[in-house]
Every structure is written in structure tokens, then in C-alpha cells.
Amino acid sequence: MQHFFVTPAQVEKPCIYMEGSDVNHMKNVLRMKPGEQVEISDGDNRKYVCRVRGYEADRAVLEILEERELDTELPSRILLFQGLPKGDKMELVIQKAVELGAAGIVPVAARRCVVKLDGPKAAKKVKRWNEIARSAAKQAGRGIIPKVGDVCGFDQALALAGELDVILFPYELAEGMDYTRQVIGSVRPGQSVGIFIGPEGGFEREEEEKALAAGAKVITLGRRILRTETAPLAVLAMLGYCLEP
């Protein structure tokens, strides 16, 4: 069954009035006819099984057949603070992070980032990244659409993470998997978690020191050096394994 997202404002029981680009996709690409069924998520963790009633100008009218609360979200809110990687690696990171349950992604311009984004170029990238997050959320059956935030500096990212309960800081010079197991295993449902991942060149020592001063837990991901697009997925998988009910 096809799966689409709407905003809560588009839910006007007993119908949902879907607007935007998905209407064209439903009507002209999928060629869905009145009577066919679709699944709709409202971005607020509720899911609806609907029947296409028809099309009105630039919107689709969907009749609600069934409503239920989604249970596909992790019990902890996890934010990924990703150092900007080269090429199109960020797209892969966003897609897989959303599939693994991240609640949001913050692109971070760390000191060793080769990519420099600002102004219109950054806005265009962020728009593209949010489209990828939306598509991945749809594919994974998520109850929410994780947001990709604006590009920020390292200090700004740490300030944002200061509101979270736990900050994880994988660092290539860290040692001791026992400590990593202890830290990740101690995260409890309901706690908010931030994950900091460096760019290709990793974090500088000064950045690690700032993270420690901010209360971050510096952990290792093993004896092998992981690529910047691999490390966040490893941490998310570990957290998901421990937290998934």
C-alpha cells in the first residue's frame, strides 16, 4: 500500500485533504483511482488507512477508514550532529540515519571539513537533504519526518546539544569498548541523545576538549577506523539495539 505524509492541519475528519507535490505523484504517476487505498501519516505519530474519494483542483480527498497510533519511533529522541562530508555522502548518511530512527540531523561545519557551505548554496543543499529525509521516512514507515537543520559551526552545535540528556562523541583516539558498552547501555527510554560525528579528517583535539567540557561521553567504535558515513550508522544501530522495545 502506498504511504504518504500530510500535516496535522490537512486532517479534517472524516477526510484528509492532501496537498503539494504528492498529489501529482498520486494522480499522474501512480494513477490512483477513486476507491483505491493508501496509508497516510500526519507527521505527529498517527497513521490513517484511507480510500481515495477523488481529486479537487490541486488536492486529493481521502476518506479515513481506520486510524491508529504508530509505534515505529524509538523511545528516545536521537539527534545526529554530522560533520560535513565530501561529495554526496551526506545524502547517504541522512537516508540511512532516518531509516535507523534518528529524530533529526544537524549538519556541522567542523574545522577539518573540506566542504564549505554558506548562503544560497547551503539553503539549496538543506532543501535537498530534507527531501531525502522525507522520502526515507516514508519508505521506513516512520511516524514523523526527521528535520535536517541548517548548517552550523561546531560551537553552535555543542550549544544545541547542551539541551540533550546524553552526548556521544565517537573519537578515533579513544580506547576501551567496555566503556562504550557501558555508556550506550546506560541510555534509557525517554532520554534525548546527541551523536557527534566528525568529517573525513575527524575532529581536532580542541574540539574533543570542548565536547568533554560540555559533558560529552568520548567513546570508541572499535579498533578499526570507520568512514564518516559509516560511523553514525554504527552508533545508531547500537542505540537502536539497546532501546528498541
N, C-alpha and C positions, 0 to 999 in steps of 0.2 A: 504494500500500500504506500502511495506517495506521501511524503512528510513535508510540511511547510511550517514556517513561523509567522505569527502575526504579533501585533502589540495588544496588550490587555484592552486598550480603547476600541479595538476592532471587534471585540466580543460583545455582541448585543443580543443576549439570549432571547429567543431560541435560535438565533442565527449568528454567523460570523461573516463580517464584510471585509474580505481580504483585498488589499490594495498593493500597488507597487509592481516591481518587475516580475514577481511570482505569478501575477495574473496572466501576463503574456505567456509565461512559460507553461502555465496550466492549460491555457486556452489554445495557443497556437503551436506549441512544441509538443506537449503531451496529448493535445487534442482531447481533453477530458470532457465528457458529455454529461448533461444533467442525469442524475441517478447514480453516477459513479461515486465511490467513497474515497476519502482522504483522511490523513491524520494531521491535526493541527496542534502546535504548541504555542502557548501565549507568551513565552519568554518569562513567565513567572511561575514556572514549575507545574503548570496544569496542561493536560492533554485532552484533546477532543477528537472523537471519531465523527466525521461529518459526511453528509451527502451533498453533492453539487446540486444546487437548486437552479442556478442559471448565472448569466453574466449581465451586468448593468454598466454600460459605458466603460469606465476604467476600473471596475471592481468585480470580484466574484462573490456570489451569495451562496453561503454554505449553511446547510441545516444541521444543527447539532443533534446527533443520535446518542452519543454517550460522552460522559465527562468523568475524568479521574485525575488524581494527583500523581505526578510522575515520581518514580523512585530511582532515577538514573544518576542523581547527583551524589558526589561524595559527601560524607558528613562533616567535612572540613573545607573551608574556603582556602584554596591554594592559588597564590599569585606567582607567576613566573617573571622574574626580572632578568631579561635576556640581553647580554652584551651583543651589540650589532655585529652579525657575521657578514662575510663577503658573499657576493653573488645572490642567488635566490634561496640560500639556506634558511633564511628567516621564514620563508613560506612553509618549508617542511616542518620547522620547529613549531610554528603556530598550528598547523594542521594536526600534527601528532599530539601536541600538548592538549589541544581541545578534546581529541579523542580519549586521552588518558584522564581527563577530568579537571584540568586547570580551569579556574573561575575567571582568570584574566591574565593578560600578558602585557608587560611593560618593557618596551624597547629601551635599552640603556646604552648611552654613548660613553663607554668606559675609555680609559686613557689609551689602551692598546688597540682600540677599534680602528681598522683601516677605512671603513666606510664612514663618510661624513654626510649627514642628512640635516638639512635645515630648510625653512621656508616652504615654498610650493612643492619642492621635491619631496620633503618629508611628509607633507599633507597627502600627496598623491600615494606615497607608499603606505601610509597608515590606512587610507581608504581601501586600498587593495588588500591589506592584511586583514581588515575587518570583514571583507567579503569572503576571504578564505576561512576565517573563524566561523562565520555564519554557515558556510557550506559544510564544514567539518561537524558543527553542532547538529546540523540536520541529518547528516549521514550516521552520526553516532547515537541519534535518538536522545540528545541532551534536552533537559528541561529549560535551560537558559542558553542565551548566546553569549559566550565569553567576549569581553571587550578587549581590543588591543588599544592601549593608550598611546598618547603622544610620546615621541622620543624625548627622553630626559637625561640629564647628567647623572653621574654616579652619586653625588651628594644628595641630589633631589630624590633619587631612587631610595637611598637609605632613609631619608625623611619620611617617604611614603610607607616604607616597610616598618617604620617605628610604631605604627598603629597596630601591627600584627602581633600575635602571641608568640610565634616562633619564626626565627630567621635562619635558614640553612645556607651555608656558604661553602660549597664544594671547592676545594683548593688543591692544586696538583702537588704542593709540597707538604700537605697534611699527611699524617700517618695514623694507623690504628683503626681497622674495620670494626673492632669491638665497640669503640666509641661511636662510630657511625650507626651501628645497630642499636645501641642504647638510645641515641638521640632520636632517630626515626621511630623506634619502637615506643618512645615515650610520648609521641604526639597523640592527643586524644580527640575523639569526635567532638566537633564544636569549636575547636581551636582554629585560628587562622594562621596560615603558613606562607612565608615568602621564600622563594628559591632564587638565589643569585648565581647566574652562570656567566662566566667570562667569555670574551670573544676569542678568536683564534690564538692570539698571543697570551691569553689568560689574564688574570688580574695582577696588578702591580702590588708589591709588598705594602705600600702605603694604603692602598685600597683595602687590603686584608685587615690592616691595623684599624682603619676606620670602621670596618664592619664589626670587628671584635669589640671596639669601644661602644658600638651601637647595640651590643648584646647578641650578635650573631653567633651561631654554632658552626665553627670551622670543621668540616668533615672531609673524609676521603671517600672516593668511589672505587677504590681498589688500586692495585699496583700498576694497572695499565692506564695510559693517558688517553682519555676519551676526547673525541672531537667536540667542538662547541655545539653541534647539532645532535650529538648523542647523549651528552651529559644530562640535559634537562629531562630527557625521556627516561633515563635510568632512575633519576630521583623520583619522578612522578610515578613510575611503576612500583618503586619501593614503597612509597607512601600509600598508593592505592592498595597494594597487597596487605598493608597493615590496617588500613582504615575501612576498606570495603566491608559492609555488613554481610 
